[in-house]
Amino acid sequence: MPWNGGSYPDGNQDLPTNRVGISDNFTWIDNEINKDHYWNDSNANLNGRHKQISIPNSSPVPSVPTDSDGVMYVETVSDNGTDKQVLKHNDGTTIRPMSWGTVWAYCTFNPTTGVIASSQNVASLALASNVFTLTFTEAAPDTNYMIFGSSIYSSGSQRADMVSVYRTEDSGENIAVGSFKFCIISSNSGRLLKTSEMKSSKIHVMAIL
């Protein structure tokens, strides 16, 4: 049922006509407002409050109204071959749901093949000289993020090798706003594992702000 245009009550129409228009508009309000709001809820304190926000995809980037400082919109982006919806500022930067403890990026992959099973905000994962480089699709706001990782051992003992940020005397910690380097450390010997020595079937690594 669409919204009836015009103003009701309309002094140029008779009472029955006005009653139909007013009734239809109230039905429209009940149906449409109820989609994203608490409406006629048993808890009167909730009525009128948002229960969710439904935002359709917007393309191209919406313009900023003259009386506003910015807009937010939803856009579908391709991340490692998978379309995902993100909420963005009008300047194109992605909005994260939390300002602390936010998972900026994660990646689950097979260390021997380099095949990514699942990821978010990961543009690429490269391996060179037994050191992995994870590059973000969207750069982090700064380098003050934490790296966490774990592994699943493929066979034999229940050993779980460790993920560590790769550090050298020349370059120090290899953490940048656009990428970071990490390596796999043996939980038995504590040394960096070569690719040929990696027995984990899955490695999980994430960057947390």
DRENROMAR-217318 format. One record per atom (N, C-alpha, C, O, CB): residue in one letter; x, y, z. Coordinates in steps of 0.1 Angstrom, whole numbers, plus 5000, padded with zeros to 4 digits. Atoms other than C-alpha are relative to their C-alpha. Glycine has a CB too. Layout:
AXYZ/...
***
This chain:
M500849885000/M500050005000/M500950125000/M501750145009/M499050005012/P499249885000/P501650334990/P499450115009/P498350105013/P500150064985/W500449894992/W501550655010/W499150094991/W499450124980/W501250085005/N500949915007/N498550875000/N500650145000/N500750205011/N498649995006/G499549875001/G499851204988/G499050105005/G497850075007/G500550044987/G500949904996/G498351534998/G499850015015/G500549945022/G498649974994/S500249974985/S497151665032/S498649955004/S497649974997/S500250155003/Y501350054994/Y494551495053/Y499950055014/Y500950055021/Y499949844999/P501249995008/P492051595063/P500050114990/P500650224992/P498850025010/D500149915011/D491351775031/D498650075000/D497650004998/D500349934986/G501349934999/G488652045034/G499250004987/G498050034988/G500250145004/N500750005013/N487752004997/N499449864998/N498749844988/N500950034989/Q500650135002/Q486751635002/Q499049975011/Q499150035022/Q501149895000/D501050044990/D483851475021/D500749925011/D501849875009/D498849944994/L499550084989/L484351295054/L500349864997/L501449815001/L499050005011/P499650145003/P484250935041/P501349994992/P502149904994/P498949934992/T498850005008/T486951015015/T501250035009/T502349975008/T499950104989/N498949974991/N489151175042/N500349895009/N501549865012/N499650135008/R499850114991/R488550885065/R500949894993/R501749835000/R498749945005/V499350115007/V489850635039/V501550044998/V502449965001/V499449984986/G498649955002/G492950845031/G500850005013/G501949955014/G500050144995/I499450004987/I493750895068/I500349865005/I501449835010/I499250075010/S499850144995/S493250525076/S501149934992/S501949854998/S498749924998/D498950065009/D495450415046/D501450055005/D502349975005/D499750034986/N498749944996/N498250645058/N500549945013/N501649915015/N500050155000/F499650064987/F498150505093/F500449854998/F501349815005/F498850015010/T499650145003/T498250155079/T501450004994/T502249914997/T499049934990/W498649995006/W501350255058/W501050035011/W502149965011/W500050124990/I499049974989/I503050395090/I500249885008/I501349845011/I499450115009/D499850124992/D502350075109/D500849904993/D501749834999/D498649945003/N499350115008/N503749855081/N501550044998/N502449965000/N499349984987/E498749965004/E506750065071/E500950045012/E502150005012/E499950124991/I499249964988/I507950215104/I500449875008/I501449875015/I499350105009/N499850134992/N507649865120/N501249924995/N501749835002/N498849925000/K498950085006/K510349735096/K501350035008/K502149935010/K500250044986/D498749974993/D513249915115/D499850055014/D500850085021/D500750114991/H500349954986/H511550035147/H499149915008/H498449835002/H499350144998/Y500950074991/Y509849895177/Y498750084998/Y498750214999/Y500550005015/W501349935003/W506149975170/W498949925005/W498749805002/W499850024984/N501150074993/N503149885191/N500549885007/N499949785008/N498949964990/D499350114992/D505549675212/D499349995014/D498850095019/D501550035001/S500650024986/S504349525245/S500850085010/S500250125020/S500149855003/N499349914991/N507149725261/N500050144994/N500650174985/N501549955001/A500249865005/A506050085257/A501350084999/A501450184992/A499050075008/N498849925000/N509550215265/N500849984987/N501750064984/N500849965012/L499250025013/L510850065232/L499450064988/L500050084978/L500149854998/N500749955012/N508250205209/N500750134995/N501050225002/N498550035004/G499449895007/G509750445184/G501549994999/G502150064991/G499750135007/R498550025001/R513350325190/R500449914989/R499649824985/R500549955014/H499550095011/H515450165163/H500349865006/H500849855017/H501350064994/K499650144997/K515749785164/K501049964990/K501749864992/K498849915000/Q499050025010/Q517849785132/Q500050114990/Q499150204991/Q499749864993/I500049905011/I518850005103/I500249934987/I501349864985/I501250105003/S499950065013/S518249885068/S500450114990/S499750214988/S498649944996/I499549905009/I520350065042/I500349934987/I501149834987/I501350075005/P499750065013/P520249965005/P501450044995/P501950144998/P498950034990/N498749975007/N523449954984/N499850134993/N498850164987/N500449894991/S500049885006/S524350294971/S501150024990/S502350004994/S500050125010/S499049985010/S526150354938/S499550094990/S498450074984/S500549874994/P498749964995/P527650594929/P499950065014/P498950065020/P500650104990/V499949944987/V528850764961/V499050125001/V499050214992/V501450055003/P501049904999/P525950984973/P500750145003/P501850145010/P499049975011/S499449864998/S526651364974/S499650045014/S498649995020/S499550104990/V500249954987/V526751545007/V499050124999/V499350224992/V501350055007/P501049885000/P523651775013/P500750125005/P501650125013/P498849965009/T499449884996/T524452135017/T499950035015/T500750115020/T499350114992/D500249974986/D523152145053/D500649895009/D500349885021/D498650025003/S499450114993/S525251835063/S501550004999/S502050054989/S499449864996/D498650015000/D528851755071/D500549874993/D501649864990/D500650015014/G499750135007/G528751405056/G498949914999/G497849945005/G501249945008/V501050115001/V526751095047/V500749875002/V501949855000/V499350014986/M499650144999/M527050725054/M499249924990/M498049954989/M499949955015/Y500750085009/Y526150465029/Y500649864999/Y501749845004/Y500050064986/V499550145001/V526450085022/V500449984985/V499750024976/V498849915004/E499550035013/E528449964993/E500549855000/E501149805010/E501250094996/T499550135002/T529249614980/T501450004994/T501650064983/T499049914992/V498750005005/V532949554976/V500549864998/V500049765004/V501050085009/S499450145002/S535049254963/S501249995009/S502150075008/S500349984985/D498950034991/D537349114990/D500449864998/D499749765002/D499650035014/N499550145003/N539448814978/N499049924992/N498949804994/N500449935013/G500950075008/G536948734952/G498649985005/G497749934998/G500549874996/T501350014994/T533948754975/T499350145002/T500050235007/T500049925013/D500749884998/D531349034974/D499550015015/D498949925020/D498850024991/K500449984986/K530849185009/K499550145001/K500050234995/K501249975010/Q500549864998/Q528849485021/Q500750065012/Q501050005022/Q498549995003/V499449924989/V530549755041/V499350135001/V498750184992/V501550024996/L500549874997/L529450075057/L501150114998/L502150095005/L499350015014/K498949915003/K531450375045/K499650155003/K498450195002/K500449994986/H500149865000/H531950745051/H499850054986/H500149984977/H501250075008/N500149945013/N531250985022/N501350024994/N501450044982/N499250135001/D498649995006/D535051015018/D500549874995/D501749864991/D500950075010/G499550135005/G535250645010/G500649915010/G500949795006/G500950024989/T499450084990/T536750515042/T499049915007/T497849965009/T500850085010/T501050104994/T535150205058/T499850045015/T500750075022/T500649864998/I500449984986/I533350255091/I500149865007/I499549775002/I498650065001/R500050134992/R534149985117/R499050025011/R498850125017/R501549985005/P501149994990/P531449895142/P500550045014/P499750085023/P499349875001/M499449974987/M533849945172/M501350084998/M502050054988/M500249875008/S498849925001/S536650185178/S501249935008/S502349985007/S499850145005/W499050074992/W538449945202/W499849854999/W498649814999/W500050055015/G500150145001/G539149575198/G499449954987/G498849854986/G499149955012/T500650045013/T538049575162/T501049914992/T502249944991/T499750134992/V499250085009/V539249295139/V500150084987/V499250084979/V499449864998/W499849925012/W540749505111/W500249904988/W499749944977/W501350085001/A499950105011/A541649195090/A500349865006/A500849855017/A501250044991/Y499750144996/Y541748815093/Y500349924988/Y499849954977/Y498949945009/C499750095012/C543048535071/C500249865005/C500949845015/C501250054992/T499850144997/T542748155073/T500549944987/T499949954977/T498749935005/F499450055012/F545047975049/F500849885003/F501149845014/F500950114994/N499250124999/N547047665042/N501550054998/N501850104987/N499649894989/P498749945001/P550747755048/P500949934990/P501849994985/P500749995013/T499250075010/T552147495024/T499650034986/T500550034977/T500049855002/T500449965013/T550047594995/T499750154998/T499750204987/T498749924996/G500349855001/G549247955003/G498650034997/G498250144995/G500950064991/V501449985003/V545547894995/V499250065011/V499350015022/V499449874995/I500849934990/I543248135014/I498649935001/I497949924991/I499950154997/A501450074998/A540147955028/A499050115004/A497850104999/A500149905011/S501049894996/S538548275043/S500850125004/S501950115010/S499149955012/S499349884996/S539548635048/S499150125000/S497950114995/S501150024990/Q500749875000/Q538348985054/Q501150115000/Q502050115008/Q499150015013/N499149895002/N540149305043/N501449954997/N502450015002/N500050095013/V498750055004/V542949105028/V500250014985/V499449944978/V500349855005/A499849995014/A544249204994/A500949894995/A500649844984/A500750144997/S499150115004/S547048944992/S500749945011/S500950005022/S500950054989/L499150074990/L549148695011/L501249944992/L501049864983/L499249895008/A498850045007/A552748634999/A500949935009/A501049965021/A500650124993/L499050084992/L555448395010/L501450024993/L501549994981/L499649855001/A498749995006/A559148465005/A501049975011/A500950035022/A500350144994/S498950044990/S562148305024/S499349975013/S499850015024/S501050125002/N500750054988/N559748145049/N499350115008/N498950085020/N501049935009/V500749894993/V558148475058/V498850044992/V498950064980/V501050135002/F501349965007/F554548575050/F499850155001/F500250215011/F498849925007/T500449865001/T553448915040/T498550014997/T498149974987/T500850094990/L501449985002/L549749005045/L499850144997/L500250235005/L499249955013/T500249865004/T548649315027/T498550035001/T497649954996/T500450024985/F501449974998/F545349485037/F499450064987/F500150124979/F499950115011/T500749935010/T542749585012/T499850155003/T500050234994/T498649934998/E500149874995/E542149895032/E501150025011/E501149945021/E498650045005/A498949984990/A545150035052/A499450035013/A498450095014/A500950114995/A500449974987/A544950055089/A500250155003/A501150214996/A500849915010/P499849854997/P544750405105/P501450035005/P501850145004/P498950055009/D498749994995/D548050345122/D500649875002/D500049774998/D500050095013/T499350134998/T550550075131/T499849955015/T500549855018/T501550024997/N500250044986/N549250035167/N499049895001/N498149895009/N499650125009/Y500950115000/Y547449715159/Y500849875005/Y502049875004/Y499349974986/M499450124994/M548049375175/M499849884990/M498849884982/M499449965013/I500150125008/I548749045156/I499849885008/I500649855018/I501349994991/F500350124993/F547248725168/F499949894990/F499549914978/F498750005008/G500050125010/G547548375152/G499949875007/G500349865019/G501150014991/S500050144994/S547048005158/S500149914988/S500049954976/S498749985008/S499850105010/S547547685139/S499349875003/S499049855015/S501449974997/I500550144998/I545947345134/I500949904994/I501249914982/I498549994993/Y499150095005/Y548347065131/Y499449894992/Y498349844996/Y500849935012/S500750085010/S547646835102/S500049855004/S499149775001/S500650014987/S499950144997/S548846495116/S501049985011/S501750085015/S500449924988/G499050034989/G550946325143/G499650055013/G498450045017/G501450064996/S500349954987/S551146495176/S499050115000/S498750164989/S501350045007/Q500949894999/Q548846765188/Q500750145001/Q500150235006/Q499049985012/R499249874999/R551547035185/R499350114992/R498750084981/R501449984994/A500649895007/A550247375176/A501150114998/A501550165008/A498850065008/D498949915002/D552947595160/D499450155002/D498250175002/D500649994986/M500449874996/M552847965168/M500350104989/M501250094981/M500850055012/V499949895009/V552348285147/V500750115007/V500450155018/V498750044994/S499349894994/S554848565153/S500350104990/S500550084978/S501349945006/V499649895009/V555448905139/V501549984996/V502349965005/V499850145006/Y498750015005/Y558648885118/Y500850125003/Y500550234999/Y500149964985/R499249894996/R561449105132/R501449974997/R502049864998/R499850025016/T498650005003/T564949175120/T500750115007/T500150215010/T500250004985/E499249894994/E567749385134/E500050124992/E500150234997/E501449955003/D500049895009/D567749595103/D498750084999/D498750205000/D500449964986/S501349935002/S564049665099/S499250015012/S498250085012/S499349934989/G500850004988/G562749605134/G498749924997/G498749834990/G499750145004/E501350075002/E559149505136/E499450044986/E499450164982/E499050055011/N500549985013/N557749465101/N498550025000/N497749944994/N500349884991/I501449964999/I554349635108/I499950134993/I500550234998/I499550005015/A500349875007/A553049905084/A498550015000/A497849925003/A500650004986/V501449975001/V549650065079/V499449914989/V498249884990/V499750144998/G500650085011/G549249865047/G500249855000/G499649784993/G500550054988/S499750155000/S550749525056/S500849975012/S501350065019/S500849974987/F499050044990/F552749325081/F500549864996/F500049794988/F499249995014/K499350125002/K555149035080/K499949915012/K500049965023/K501550024996/F500150094989/F554848725101/F500649864996/F500849844984/F498649985005/C499450125003/C556448385104/C499349895010/C498649935019/C501550005002/I500550114992/I555548045119/I501249945009/I502249915004/I499449884991/I498950044991/I557547945150/I499649865006/I498549845009/I500150105012/S500250134994/S557947585162/S499750015015/S500450075022/S501249914997/S500350004985/S556247525196/S500949915007/S501049915019/S498649965002/N499050094994/N558847255202/N501450065002/N501950065013/N500149874992/S498649955000/S562147425194/S500050155002/S501150215006/S500749964988/G500049854999/G561047795193/G500750074989/G500950194989/G500750045013/R499349945011/R562847855160/R499050024988/R497949954988/R501149914995/L500849975012/L561447985127/L499949884991/L501049814988/L500650124992/L500150125008/L560047705106/L500150044985/L499750144980/L498649945002/K499949995015/K560947665069/K498749954994/K498049875001/K501249924995/T501250055006/T558147605045/T499949854999/T498849805001/T499950064985/S500050155001/S559147245041/S499749935013/S499449825013/S501449954994/E500250064987/E558847195078/E498650035006/E498249975016/E501050065010/M501449974995/M555347335082/M499149894999/M498949844987/M499550134993/K500950115000/K552947065091/K498650045003/K497749965003/K500549905010/S501349964996/S549947275100/S499150004987/S499650044976/S500050155006/S500950005012/S546947235077/S499350134999/S498850174988/S498949895002/K500649875000/K545547575087/K500750095009/K501150065020/K498549995003/I499549904992/I546947895099/I498950115001/I498450154991/I501350064995/H500949894998/H544748165114/H500750125005/H501550115014/H498849965010/V499349884996/V546048525117/V499050114999/V498250124989/V501350024991/M500849895000/M544348845125/M500750135005/M501650125013/M498749985007/A499549874996/A545149215130/A498850075008/A497750095003/A500550094989/I501049944991/I543249385159/I500450145004/I501550155009/I499749915012/L499749864996/L543049755165/L499850025015/L500050135021/L499150104993/
***
